[in-house]
């Protein structure tokens, strides 16, 4: 069965254009011009993925995401003309799977949709299935939980995958492209900003001072590494 996509954007021309291209790519598409209408449609007939504009009239996309998360876990990709990093990080912390900024190439958006749907499928067991620790961080891949100094840390699915990827080789540097390929998929290679935004979100949750990280370290021009801390 074709995957169902709900597109919520107040730009009528964009809705028509994206609907056409997504239909051509094999998806069933429903559209809404407001978050309120989109949520009503979703309650009547859930979608497999939501494309959600941030700058909507009435309820904005960030508030709408909270409502979607309260209904059921569904992949959400933000479509936004806002380039301020704060909006992007806030959205990702709320549980969005990805974001794409306007203007964008339709082929790039469709690749992001495919990747998000693929990530939403049940995954095979990771190489490390038992709970393990890196310093004062404990990761349990089976339970999909993380604790910091014994206290639970709420991570989005993408944040969990990123942290788990870094934790497989503590103290070793992982390049942005390697992380993109392992966590997001090959479609994202060459887009390091995606990693940066999620690294920033992880630091907000795991570091005492995200601006001076001691656990998730940037090796300038090379990549990122997770350093055991607090043991």
Secondary structure in CASP SS format (residue, H / E / C, confidence):
PFRMAT SS
TARGET T0000
AUTHOR 0000-0000-0000
METHOD secondary structure of the structure
MODEL  1
X C 1.00
X C 1.00
X C 1.00
X E 1.00
X E 1.00
X E 1.00
X E 1.00
X E 1.00
X C 1.00
X C 1.00
X C 1.00
X H 1.00
X H 1.00
X H 1.00
X H 1.00
X H 1.00
X H 1.00
X H 1.00
X H 1.00
X H 1.00
X H 1.00
X H 1.00
X H 1.00
X H 1.00
X C 1.00
X C 1.00
X C 1.00
X E 1.00
X E 1.00
X E 1.00
X E 1.00
X E 1.00
X C 1.00
X C 1.00
X H 1.00
X H 1.00
X H 1.00
X H 1.00
X H 1.00
X H 1.00
X H 1.00
X H 1.00
X H 1.00
X H 1.00
X C 1.00
X C 1.00
X C 1.00
X C 1.00
X E 1.00
X E 1.00
X E 1.00
X E 1.00
X E 1.00
X C 1.00
X C 1.00
X C 1.00
X C 1.00
X C 1.00
X C 1.00
X C 1.00
X H 1.00
X H 1.00
X H 1.00
X H 1.00
X H 1.00
X H 1.00
X H 1.00
X H 1.00
X H 1.00
X H 1.00
X H 1.00
X C 1.00
X C 1.00
X C 1.00
X E 1.00
X E 1.00
X E 1.00
X E 1.00
X E 1.00
X E 1.00
X C 1.00
X C 1.00
X C 1.00
X C 1.00
X H 1.00
X H 1.00
X H 1.00
X H 1.00
X H 1.00
X H 1.00
X H 1.00
X H 1.00
X H 1.00
X H 1.00
X C 1.00
X C 1.00
X C 1.00
X E 1.00
X E 1.00
X E 1.00
X E 1.00
X C 1.00
X C 1.00
X C 1.00
X C 1.00
X H 1.00
X H 1.00
X H 1.00
X H 1.00
X H 1.00
X H 1.00
X H 1.00
X H 1.00
X H 1.00
X H 1.00
X H 1.00
X H 1.00
X H 1.00
X H 1.00
X H 1.00
X C 1.00
X C 1.00
X C 1.00
X C 1.00
X C 1.00
X C 1.00
X C 1.00
X C 1.00
X C 1.00
X C 1.00
X C 1.00
X E 1.00
X E 1.00
X E 1.00
X C 1.00
X C 1.00
X E 1.00
X E 1.00
X E 1.00
X E 1.00
X C 1.00
X C 1.00
X C 1.00
X C 1.00
X E 1.00
X E 1.00
X E 1.00
X E 1.00
X C 1.00
X C 1.00
X E 1.00
X E 1.00
X E 1.00
X C 1.00
X C 1.00
X C 1.00
X H 1.00
X H 1.00
X H 1.00
X H 1.00
X H 1.00
X H 1.00
X H 1.00
X H 1.00
X H 1.00
X H 1.00
X H 1.00
X C 1.00
X C 1.00
X C 1.00
X C 1.00
X C 1.00
X C 1.00
X E 1.00
X C 1.00
X H 1.00
X H 1.00
X H 1.00
X H 1.00
X H 1.00
X H 1.00
X H 1.00
X H 1.00
X H 1.00
X C 1.00
X H 1.00
X H 1.00
X H 1.00
X C 1.00
X C 1.00
X C 1.00
X H 1.00
X H 1.00
X H 1.00
X H 1.00
X H 1.00
X H 1.00
X H 1.00
X H 1.00
X H 1.00
X H 1.00
X H 1.00
X H 1.00
X H 1.00
X H 1.00
X H 1.00
X C 1.00
X C 1.00
X C 1.00
X H 1.00
X H 1.00
X H 1.00
X C 1.00
X C 1.00
X C 1.00
X E 1.00
X E 1.00
X E 1.00
X E 1.00
X C 1.00
X C 1.00
X C 1.00
X E 1.00
X E 1.00
X E 1.00
X E 1.00
X C 1.00
X C 1.00
X C 1.00
X C 1.00
X C 1.00
END
